[in-house]
Amino acid sequence: MALAALCHFTTAICRSPDLQQVLQASLDLVIHQVIRAEAGAIIFLRDAQTDGLAAAVHQGLPESHPCLGKGFPEKCLCGLAAHSGKVIYSRNGCEDERHIHRWPGMASHQDLSLPLKVRDQIVGVLHLYLTPDKEIGEWELLLLEIVSGQLSLAIDNARLAAAIQEKSEQLHGLHTRLAESEEAERRRLALELHDGVGQNLSVLNLNLNRAQTLLPPDPGDKLHSCLTDSIALVSETADLIRDLTTRLRPSLLNDFGLLAALRWYGVLFARRTGIAVNIEGCEPTPRLPIWVELPLFRIVQEALTNVAKHAQVSQVTITEEVEEDRVRLVIADKGVGFHLPDLDRSGNSQNWGLMIMKERAAAVGGDCRFESSPWAGTRVVVEAPR
């Protein structure tokens, strides 16, 4: 029965990243399946900063028990187990001189402290208060040591998971700020191109046209021909600047919504790359907030850039699907595809682009996933709440 419970316990704590659940499950197993008698138990954890012990969970003890106070276990059998790294057993805690903190009226009891170690580092102590008549045999002690070993690993895993989660949240925050910074830089560049370069080109175009009118009408004159070519070049450059400004900050997105902006961008993309863009679906009613539409638009831009660079196709399809509580964008091609695990290990710029896409989606409470395999095409699926 105890072995079956131990197997169940090991499976349960390996699955749970929650440290408190792991600790409580450990106490339940020790008291009800291993000891199977009236007992009190505490799990102390070592603080990495102070190097002290503090009670994390307890069972079968009143809240007023001295061992639940700060600093107490350091001077008792629990602290001895932590410092020595050995199992400490006391048949009579009331008379054991190692039990420094005794108090009047202390009931007769046995103490058993088992250190919790990971890679020769003490992470805590499992301490049991047993009745005087409870016999602890070799089999029970072996089970307790096994539980302690499993518990030690579970504590370490839970702390690692918490550290990873913290780093992941920090990375997510950095990516979000990076996306916001990128969007701010796009707005700044669009404004400078429009107000600076665009206006200068307009003035230059006016001056060239004025200079041309001041010249005698002689079609064969080289200066006249040079001015004509310059006016055409300025006009072409102005068109390029307007196109770049619109791509940096698409006014269609603000005025008409996501699908209209995607259709417009699809035309520009096809003109630039020769890859046809088919857009299917309808705009959600009411429209998505602009702070949701803009990241989705940027994700599609990045996905199309990847198609142009890697897919080796002549066509790509963008589908917008609207559900009651969310909107879904699917960017699909039938190109060369890729092996996702290989991409995760590559660390190249495409991997960075995919990570930015996922972060853009996560920043608005959505999700971005990739489905691909070699020579079977690629699907980018983006979902966001409405």
LUMSE-940096 format. One record per residue (C-alpha): chain; x, y, z; residue number from 1. Coordinates in Angstrom, 1 decimal. Layout:
BEGIN
{atom 'A' {X Y Z} NUM}
...
END
This chain:
BEGIN
{atom 'A' {0.0 0.0 0.0} 1}
{atom 'A' {2.8 2.4 0.9} 2}
{atom 'A' {4.7 1.6 -2.3} 3}
{atom 'A' {1.6 2.3 -4.4} 4}
{atom 'A' {1.1 5.5 -2.6} 5}
{atom 'A' {4.7 6.4 -3.1} 6}
{atom 'A' {4.5 5.8 -6.9} 7}
{atom 'A' {1.3 7.9 -7.0} 8}
{atom 'A' {3.1 10.6 -5.0} 9}
{atom 'A' {6.1 10.6 -7.3} 10}
{atom 'A' {3.9 10.9 -10.4} 11}
{atom 'A' {1.8 13.7 -8.9} 12}
{atom 'A' {4.7 15.9 -7.7} 13}
{atom 'A' {6.5 15.5 -11.0} 14}
{atom 'A' {3.4 16.9 -12.8} 15}
{atom 'A' {2.8 19.8 -10.5} 16}
{atom 'A' {4.8 23.0 -10.8} 17}
{atom 'A' {3.1 24.4 -7.7} 18}
{atom 'A' {5.5 24.2 -4.7} 19}
{atom 'A' {2.8 24.5 -2.0} 20}
{atom 'A' {0.8 21.6 -3.6} 21}
{atom 'A' {4.0 19.5 -3.7} 22}
{atom 'A' {4.8 20.2 0.0} 23}
{atom 'A' {1.2 19.5 1.1} 24}
{atom 'A' {1.1 16.2 -0.8} 25}
{atom 'A' {4.3 15.2 0.8} 26}
{atom 'A' {2.9 15.7 4.3} 27}
{atom 'A' {-0.2 13.8 3.5} 28}
{atom 'A' {1.8 10.9 2.2} 29}
{atom 'A' {4.2 10.8 5.2} 30}
{atom 'A' {1.5 11.0 7.8} 31}
{atom 'A' {-1.3 8.9 6.3} 32}
{atom 'A' {0.6 6.3 4.2} 33}
{atom 'A' {4.1 6.0 5.8} 34}
{atom 'A' {3.7 6.8 9.5} 35}
{atom 'A' {0.0 5.8 9.6} 36}
{atom 'A' {-0.3 7.1 13.2} 37}
{atom 'A' {-1.0 10.3 15.0} 38}
{atom 'A' {1.8 12.7 14.2} 39}
{atom 'A' {2.7 16.2 13.5} 40}
{atom 'A' {4.9 17.2 10.6} 41}
{atom 'A' {6.6 20.4 9.2} 42}
{atom 'A' {8.5 21.0 6.1} 43}
{atom 'A' {11.1 23.8 6.5} 44}
{atom 'A' {12.6 25.4 3.4} 45}
{atom 'A' {16.0 27.1 3.3} 46}
{atom 'A' {16.1 30.7 2.2} 47}
{atom 'A' {18.8 31.2 -0.4} 48}
{atom 'A' {19.4 34.8 0.7} 49}
{atom 'A' {19.4 34.5 4.5} 50}
{atom 'A' {20.5 30.8 4.6} 51}
{atom 'A' {17.9 30.3 7.3} 52}
{atom 'A' {15.1 27.8 7.7} 53}
{atom 'A' {11.4 28.8 7.7} 54}
{atom 'A' {8.3 26.7 8.0} 55}
{atom 'A' {6.6 26.3 4.6} 56}
{atom 'A' {3.7 23.9 5.5} 57}
{atom 'A' {2.7 21.9 8.5} 58}
{atom 'A' {0.1 19.4 9.6} 59}
{atom 'A' {-1.0 18.2 13.0} 60}
{atom 'A' {0.4 21.1 14.9} 61}
{atom 'A' {-1.2 24.2 16.5} 62}
{atom 'A' {-0.4 27.6 14.9} 63}
{atom 'A' {1.1 28.6 18.2} 64}
{atom 'A' {3.8 25.9 18.1} 65}
{atom 'A' {7.2 27.5 18.6} 66}
{atom 'A' {8.8 25.7 15.6} 67}
{atom 'A' {6.5 27.7 13.3} 68}
{atom 'A' {8.1 30.9 14.4} 69}
{atom 'A' {11.0 32.6 12.5} 70}
{atom 'A' {14.5 31.6 13.5} 71}
{atom 'A' {13.4 28.9 15.9} 72}
{atom 'A' {14.4 25.8 13.9} 73}
{atom 'A' {18.0 27.0 13.4} 74}
{atom 'A' {18.7 26.2 17.1} 75}
{atom 'A' {16.9 22.9 17.3} 76}
{atom 'A' {17.1 19.4 15.8} 77}
{atom 'A' {15.8 20.7 12.5} 78}
{atom 'A' {18.7 23.1 12.2} 79}
{atom 'A' {21.1 20.3 13.2} 80}
{atom 'A' {19.8 18.1 10.4} 81}
{atom 'A' {20.2 21.1 7.9} 82}
{atom 'A' {23.7 21.9 9.0} 83}
{atom 'A' {25.0 18.3 9.2} 84}
{atom 'A' {23.1 16.9 6.2} 85}
{atom 'A' {22.3 13.8 8.2} 86}
{atom 'A' {19.1 12.3 9.6} 87}
{atom 'A' {18.6 13.3 13.2} 88}
{atom 'A' {16.5 11.1 15.5} 89}
{atom 'A' {15.6 11.8 19.1} 90}
{atom 'A' {13.6 9.2 21.1} 91}
{atom 'A' {12.7 11.7 23.8} 92}
{atom 'A' {12.7 15.3 22.7} 93}
{atom 'A' {11.9 16.5 26.2} 94}
{atom 'A' {15.2 15.2 27.6} 95}
{atom 'A' {17.4 15.4 24.5} 96}
{atom 'A' {20.1 18.0 25.2} 97}
{atom 'A' {20.3 18.8 21.4} 98}
{atom 'A' {16.7 20.0 21.7} 99}
{atom 'A' {17.7 23.4 22.9} 100}
{atom 'A' {14.2 25.0 22.9} 101}
{atom 'A' {12.2 23.1 25.4} 102}
{atom 'A' {9.4 24.6 27.3} 103}
{atom 'A' {7.3 23.8 30.4} 104}
{atom 'A' {4.6 21.4 29.8} 105}
{atom 'A' {6.1 20.0 26.6} 106}
{atom 'A' {4.5 16.6 25.9} 107}
{atom 'A' {6.7 13.6 25.7} 108}
{atom 'A' {7.4 12.9 22.0} 109}
{atom 'A' {10.0 11.6 19.5} 110}
{atom 'A' {11.6 13.9 16.9} 111}
{atom 'A' {12.8 12.8 13.4} 112}
{atom 'A' {14.4 15.3 11.1} 113}
{atom 'A' {15.4 14.4 7.5} 114}
{atom 'A' {17.5 16.8 5.5} 115}
{atom 'A' {16.3 17.6 1.9} 116}
{atom 'A' {19.3 17.7 -0.4} 117}
{atom 'A' {19.8 18.4 -4.1} 118}
{atom 'A' {23.3 18.2 -5.5} 119}
{atom 'A' {24.8 18.1 -2.0} 120}
{atom 'A' {22.9 21.4 -1.2} 121}
{atom 'A' {20.4 21.5 1.7} 122}
{atom 'A' {17.1 23.0 0.4} 123}
{atom 'A' {15.1 22.2 3.5} 124}
{atom 'A' {14.1 19.8 6.3} 125}
{atom 'A' {11.3 17.4 6.8} 126}
{atom 'A' {10.6 17.2 10.5} 127}
{atom 'A' {8.2 14.7 12.3} 128}
{atom 'A' {6.8 14.9 15.8} 129}
{atom 'A' {5.8 11.4 16.8} 130}
{atom 'A' {4.1 10.0 19.9} 131}
{atom 'A' {6.4 8.2 22.4} 132}
{atom 'A' {5.0 4.7 21.5} 133}
{atom 'A' {5.4 5.0 17.8} 134}
{atom 'A' {8.0 2.5 16.5} 135}
{atom 'A' {10.0 3.6 13.4} 136}
{atom 'A' {11.3 0.5 11.7} 137}
{atom 'A' {14.0 0.3 9.0} 138}
{atom 'A' {11.3 -0.1 6.3} 139}
{atom 'A' {9.5 3.1 7.4} 140}
{atom 'A' {12.8 5.0 7.6} 141}
{atom 'A' {13.7 3.8 4.1} 142}
{atom 'A' {10.4 5.0 2.8} 143}
{atom 'A' {10.8 8.4 4.5} 144}
{atom 'A' {14.3 8.8 3.0} 145}
{atom 'A' {12.8 8.0 -0.5} 146}
{atom 'A' {10.1 10.5 0.1} 147}
{atom 'A' {12.7 13.1 1.2} 148}
{atom 'A' {14.7 12.4 -1.9} 149}
{atom 'A' {11.7 12.8 -4.2} 150}
{atom 'A' {10.6 15.9 -2.3} 151}
{atom 'A' {14.0 17.5 -2.6} 152}
{atom 'A' {13.9 17.1 -6.4} 153}
{atom 'A' {10.4 18.4 -6.5} 154}
{atom 'A' {11.3 21.5 -4.5} 155}
{atom 'A' {14.3 22.1 -6.9} 156}
{atom 'A' {12.1 21.6 -9.9} 157}
{atom 'A' {9.4 23.9 -8.6} 158}
{atom 'A' {11.9 26.6 -7.9} 159}
{atom 'A' {13.5 26.2 -11.3} 160}
{atom 'A' {10.0 26.4 -12.9} 161}
{atom 'A' {9.3 29.5 -10.9} 162}
{atom 'A' {12.6 31.1 -12.0} 163}
{atom 'A' {12.0 30.1 -15.6} 164}
{atom 'A' {8.5 31.6 -15.4} 165}
{atom 'A' {9.9 34.8 -14.0} 166}
{atom 'A' {12.5 35.1 -16.7} 167}
{atom 'A' {9.9 34.3 -19.3} 168}
{atom 'A' {7.7 37.1 -18.0} 169}
{atom 'A' {10.6 39.4 -18.1} 170}
{atom 'A' {11.5 38.4 -21.6} 171}
{atom 'A' {7.8 38.8 -22.6} 172}
{atom 'A' {7.9 42.3 -21.2} 173}
{atom 'A' {11.1 43.1 -23.1} 174}
{atom 'A' {9.6 41.9 -26.3} 175}
{atom 'A' {6.5 43.9 -25.7} 176}
{atom 'A' {8.5 47.0 -25.1} 177}
{atom 'A' {10.6 46.2 -28.2} 178}
{atom 'A' {7.4 46.0 -30.3} 179}
{atom 'A' {6.1 49.2 -28.9} 180}
{atom 'A' {9.5 50.9 -29.5} 181}
{atom 'A' {9.5 49.6 -33.0} 182}
{atom 'A' {6.0 50.9 -33.6} 183}
{atom 'A' {7.0 54.3 -32.2} 184}
{atom 'A' {10.1 54.4 -34.5} 185}
{atom 'A' {7.9 53.5 -37.5} 186}
{atom 'A' {5.6 56.5 -36.6} 187}
{atom 'A' {8.6 58.8 -36.2} 188}
{atom 'A' {10.1 57.7 -39.5} 189}
{atom 'A' {6.7 58.0 -41.3} 190}
{atom 'A' {6.3 61.5 -39.9} 191}
{atom 'A' {9.8 62.6 -40.9} 192}
{atom 'A' {9.5 61.2 -44.4} 193}
{atom 'A' {6.1 62.9 -44.9} 194}
{atom 'A' {7.0 66.3 -43.3} 195}
{atom 'A' {10.7 66.4 -44.2} 196}
{atom 'A' {11.6 64.5 -47.3} 197}
{atom 'A' {8.1 64.5 -48.8} 198}
{atom 'A' {7.7 68.3 -48.5} 199}
{atom 'A' {11.2 68.9 -49.7} 200}
{atom 'A' {10.5 66.8 -52.8} 201}
{atom 'A' {7.3 68.8 -53.4} 202}
{atom 'A' {9.1 72.1 -53.3} 203}
{atom 'A' {11.9 70.7 -55.5} 204}
{atom 'A' {9.3 69.5 -58.0} 205}
{atom 'A' {7.7 73.0 -58.0} 206}
{atom 'A' {11.1 74.7 -58.6} 207}
{atom 'A' {12.0 72.4 -61.4} 208}
{atom 'A' {8.7 72.9 -63.1} 209}
{atom 'A' {9.1 76.7 -62.7} 210}
{atom 'A' {12.6 76.5 -64.1} 211}
{atom 'A' {11.3 74.6 -67.1} 212}
{atom 'A' {8.7 77.2 -67.8} 213}
{atom 'A' {11.3 79.9 -67.8} 214}
{atom 'A' {13.3 78.2 -70.5} 215}
{atom 'A' {12.6 78.8 -74.2} 216}
{atom 'A' {10.5 76.0 -75.7} 217}
{atom 'A' {13.2 74.1 -77.5} 218}
{atom 'A' {12.6 70.3 -77.3} 219}
{atom 'A' {16.1 69.6 -78.6} 220}
{atom 'A' {17.7 71.7 -75.9} 221}
{atom 'A' {19.8 69.4 -73.5} 222}
{atom 'A' {19.0 71.5 -70.4} 223}
{atom 'A' {15.3 71.2 -71.2} 224}
{atom 'A' {15.6 67.4 -71.5} 225}
{atom 'A' {17.6 67.2 -68.3} 226}
{atom 'A' {14.9 69.2 -66.4} 227}
{atom 'A' {12.2 66.9 -67.8} 228}
{atom 'A' {14.1 63.8 -66.6} 229}
{atom 'A' {14.7 65.4 -63.2} 230}
{atom 'A' {11.0 66.3 -62.8} 231}
{atom 'A' {10.0 62.7 -63.6} 232}
{atom 'A' {12.6 61.3 -61.2} 233}
{atom 'A' {11.4 63.6 -58.4} 234}
{atom 'A' {7.8 62.5 -59.0} 235}
{atom 'A' {8.9 58.8 -59.0} 236}
{atom 'A' {10.8 59.4 -55.7} 237}
{atom 'A' {7.8 61.2 -54.2} 238}
{atom 'A' {5.7 58.2 -55.0} 239}
{atom 'A' {8.2 55.8 -53.4} 240}
{atom 'A' {8.3 58.0 -50.3} 241}
{atom 'A' {4.5 58.0 -50.1} 242}
{atom 'A' {4.4 54.2 -50.5} 243}
{atom 'A' {7.1 53.7 -47.8} 244}
{atom 'A' {5.3 56.2 -45.5} 245}
{atom 'A' {2.0 54.3 -45.9} 246}
{atom 'A' {3.7 51.0 -45.3} 247}
{atom 'A' {5.3 52.3 -42.1} 248}
{atom 'A' {2.0 53.7 -40.9} 249}
{atom 'A' {-0.9 52.5 -43.0} 250}
{atom 'A' {-3.7 55.1 -42.9} 251}
{atom 'A' {-6.1 52.5 -44.4} 252}
{atom 'A' {-5.8 50.5 -41.1} 253}
{atom 'A' {-7.0 53.5 -39.1} 254}
{atom 'A' {-9.8 54.5 -41.6} 255}
{atom 'A' {-11.2 51.2 -42.9} 256}
{atom 'A' {-10.0 48.3 -40.7} 257}
{atom 'A' {-7.7 45.3 -40.8} 258}
{atom 'A' {-9.0 43.5 -43.9} 259}
{atom 'A' {-9.0 46.6 -46.1} 260}
{atom 'A' {-5.4 47.3 -45.0} 261}
{atom 'A' {-4.4 43.7 -45.7} 262}
{atom 'A' {-5.9 43.9 -49.2} 263}
{atom 'A' {-4.0 47.1 -49.9} 264}
{atom 'A' {-0.8 45.6 -48.6} 265}
{atom 'A' {-1.3 42.4 -50.6} 266}
{atom 'A' {-1.4 44.5 -53.8} 267}
{atom 'A' {1.9 46.2 -52.8} 268}
{atom 'A' {3.5 42.9 -51.8} 269}
{atom 'A' {2.5 41.2 -55.1} 270}
{atom 'A' {3.8 44.2 -57.1} 271}
{atom 'A' {7.1 44.0 -55.3} 272}
{atom 'A' {7.7 40.3 -55.1} 273}
{atom 'A' {5.6 38.7 -57.9} 274}
{atom 'A' {3.8 36.5 -55.3} 275}
{atom 'A' {0.0 36.7 -55.6} 276}
{atom 'A' {-1.9 37.3 -52.3} 277}
{atom 'A' {-5.4 36.0 -52.0} 278}
{atom 'A' {-7.4 37.4 -49.1} 279}
{atom 'A' {-10.6 35.8 -47.9} 280}
{atom 'A' {-13.0 36.6 -45.1} 281}
{atom 'A' {-14.9 39.5 -43.8} 282}
{atom 'A' {-14.3 42.4 -41.3} 283}
{atom 'A' {-15.7 41.7 -37.8} 284}
{atom 'A' {-18.6 43.8 -36.7} 285}
{atom 'A' {-17.9 45.8 -34.6} 286}
{atom 'A' {-14.3 46.4 -35.7} 287}
{atom 'A' {-11.4 45.3 -33.6} 288}
{atom 'A' {-9.7 48.0 -31.5} 289}
{atom 'A' {-6.8 49.6 -33.4} 290}
{atom 'A' {-4.4 48.4 -30.6} 291}
{atom 'A' {-5.4 44.8 -31.7} 292}
{atom 'A' {-5.5 45.4 -35.4} 293}
{atom 'A' {-2.1 47.0 -35.6} 294}
{atom 'A' {-0.1 44.0 -34.1} 295}
{atom 'A' {-2.1 41.6 -36.3} 296}
{atom 'A' {-1.2 43.7 -39.4} 297}
{atom 'A' {2.5 43.6 -38.4} 298}
{atom 'A' {2.3 39.8 -37.9} 299}
{atom 'A' {0.9 39.4 -41.4} 300}
{atom 'A' {3.7 41.7 -42.8} 301}
{atom 'A' {6.3 39.5 -41.1} 302}
{atom 'A' {4.7 36.3 -42.3} 303}
{atom 'A' {4.6 37.6 -45.9} 304}
{atom 'A' {8.3 38.7 -45.7} 305}
{atom 'A' {9.1 35.1 -44.6} 306}
{atom 'A' {7.1 33.8 -47.6} 307}
{atom 'A' {9.0 36.0 -50.0} 308}
{atom 'A' {12.4 34.9 -48.5} 309}
{atom 'A' {11.9 31.2 -47.9} 310}
{atom 'A' {8.7 29.7 -49.3} 311}
{atom 'A' {9.5 29.6 -53.1} 312}
{atom 'A' {5.9 30.0 -54.1} 313}
{atom 'A' {3.9 32.1 -56.5} 314}
{atom 'A' {0.8 32.5 -54.3} 315}
{atom 'A' {-0.1 32.9 -50.6} 316}
{atom 'A' {-3.6 33.0 -49.0} 317}
{atom 'A' {-4.7 35.1 -46.0} 318}
{atom 'A' {-8.0 34.1 -44.4} 319}
{atom 'A' {-9.7 36.1 -41.7} 320}
{atom 'A' {-12.2 34.0 -39.6} 321}
{atom 'A' {-14.5 35.7 -37.1} 322}
{atom 'A' {-15.9 33.9 -34.1} 323}
{atom 'A' {-18.1 35.2 -31.3} 324}
{atom 'A' {-15.2 35.9 -28.9} 325}
{atom 'A' {-12.1 36.0 -31.2} 326}
{atom 'A' {-10.7 36.6 -34.6} 327}
{atom 'A' {-8.4 34.2 -36.4} 328}
{atom 'A' {-5.9 35.0 -39.2} 329}
{atom 'A' {-4.4 32.2 -41.2} 330}
{atom 'A' {-1.5 32.9 -43.6} 331}
{atom 'A' {-1.0 29.7 -45.7} 332}
{atom 'A' {1.4 28.8 -48.5} 333}
{atom 'A' {2.3 25.6 -50.3} 334}
{atom 'A' {6.0 26.2 -50.4} 335}
{atom 'A' {9.1 24.3 -49.2} 336}
{atom 'A' {8.1 24.5 -45.5} 337}
{atom 'A' {10.6 23.7 -42.7} 338}
{atom 'A' {11.1 21.4 -39.8} 339}
{atom 'A' {10.1 23.3 -36.7} 340}
{atom 'A' {12.5 21.6 -34.2} 341}
{atom 'A' {15.4 22.5 -36.5} 342}
{atom 'A' {14.3 26.1 -36.6} 343}
{atom 'A' {14.1 26.2 -32.8} 344}
{atom 'A' {17.8 25.2 -32.7} 345}
{atom 'A' {19.0 27.4 -35.5} 346}
{atom 'A' {19.0 30.8 -33.7} 347}
{atom 'A' {18.8 32.6 -37.1} 348}
{atom 'A' {17.0 35.8 -38.0} 349}
{atom 'A' {13.9 33.9 -39.2} 350}
{atom 'A' {13.6 32.4 -35.7} 351}
{atom 'A' {13.8 35.8 -34.2} 352}
{atom 'A' {11.1 37.0 -36.5} 353}
{atom 'A' {8.8 34.2 -35.5} 354}
{atom 'A' {9.4 35.0 -31.8} 355}
{atom 'A' {8.5 38.6 -32.4} 356}
{atom 'A' {5.3 37.5 -34.1} 357}
{atom 'A' {4.4 35.3 -31.1} 358}
{atom 'A' {5.1 38.2 -28.7} 359}
{atom 'A' {3.0 40.6 -30.7} 360}
{atom 'A' {0.1 38.2 -30.5} 361}
{atom 'A' {0.7 37.6 -26.8} 362}
{atom 'A' {0.8 41.3 -26.1} 363}
{atom 'A' {-2.9 41.6 -27.0} 364}
{atom 'A' {-4.0 38.5 -25.2} 365}
{atom 'A' {-3.7 36.3 -28.3} 366}
{atom 'A' {-1.6 33.4 -29.7} 367}
{atom 'A' {0.5 32.8 -32.7} 368}
{atom 'A' {1.5 29.3 -33.8} 369}
{atom 'A' {3.2 27.8 -36.8} 370}
{atom 'A' {2.4 24.6 -38.7} 371}
{atom 'A' {5.0 23.4 -41.2} 372}
{atom 'A' {7.0 20.4 -42.4} 373}
{atom 'A' {9.5 20.1 -45.3} 374}
{atom 'A' {7.9 20.4 -48.7} 375}
{atom 'A' {4.4 20.5 -47.2} 376}
{atom 'A' {3.9 24.3 -47.0} 377}
{atom 'A' {3.5 26.5 -43.9} 378}
{atom 'A' {0.5 27.9 -42.0} 379}
{atom 'A' {0.8 30.8 -39.6} 380}
{atom 'A' {-2.3 30.8 -37.3} 381}
{atom 'A' {-2.9 34.0 -35.3} 382}
{atom 'A' {-5.8 34.3 -32.8} 383}
{atom 'A' {-6.8 37.4 -30.8} 384}
{atom 'A' {-9.7 38.2 -28.6} 385}
{atom 'A' {-12.4 40.5 -30.0} 386}
END
